[in-house]
């Protein structure tokens, strides 16, 4: 069941290949769950610490969000998805 603020299967199929893979170190939480936490936080404007438990620890979601923002992951993902839309036309 897809919740109101979660990515649909189709949205996740488009986004998943654009998310960096874990290189080394501790295994990280499920990517889709963490990304859904980011989406939920942005759409609802709640604080990171108030994220529902289903998205994992708020600190984890925030840390990954900050890392992706600083590394330009979101910008590159948006550019690649926009390029895909243009190529479908």
C-alpha positions, 0 to 999 in steps of 0.5 A: 500500500502506498501512503499519501506522501510516499513515492509510487512504484513508477516514481521510484523506478525513475528515481532509484537508478539516480541514488548513489550506492553505498560504497563502504562501511555500515550497511545503510537503511532501505533507500526507498524508505529514507527517500520517502521520509525526505518527501514526507518531511518536505511535503508536511513541513514537520521537523526531522525528529517528528518523522513517523517511525516507518521512515526510520530514525529522523537523524538518519533521514536528515543526514542522508538528505544533507549529504545528497544536497551537498553532493548535488544528488538532487540537482543531478536527479532533477536534470536527468529526469527532465532530460528523460521527459524531453527525450520522450516528446 
